[in-house]
Amino acid sequence: MNRISRIRRYLAVLAGLAGAVLALAGAAPAAFARPLPPPGGSDGSSAPAPMQVITVGGMPGWQIALIALGAALVAAVAAVLLDRARLARRHVTATASRPGTAQPAR
């Protein structure tokens, strides 16, 4: 493996690790969220405030369609890049002619 390929591979691994760290950093605030202590001190003498949770239907259809479109575009770009990389690695073999049987130039 030549030096450029090794550097490219290291950069790809580094980019993947950076993406994983960013994904974890985005999910970490929600994972470590805690409820606030009740107002009125730490002795717990006051009752907690009533909470009303409002949930509606879920994710709208346009968001689902946008996510599906983004996933399809990422898959298409990845397929094209992988195909180009595969074709670049393919070796071209030339057919050797015997001495004295060369074709005349046209």
QUITA-V622338 format. One line per field, one symbol per residue. psi: psi as a letter, one per 40 degrees, with the letter a starting at -180 (. if undefined). burial: # if it has 24 or more other C-alpha atoms within 12 Angstrom, else .. Layout:
# QUITA-V622338
psi=???
burial=???
This chain:
# QUITA-V622338
psi=hiddddddddddddddddddddddddeddddeiiiiiiieieefdiiiiiihhhhhdahiddddddddddddddddddddddddddddehhhhihhiihefihii.
burial=..........................................................................................................
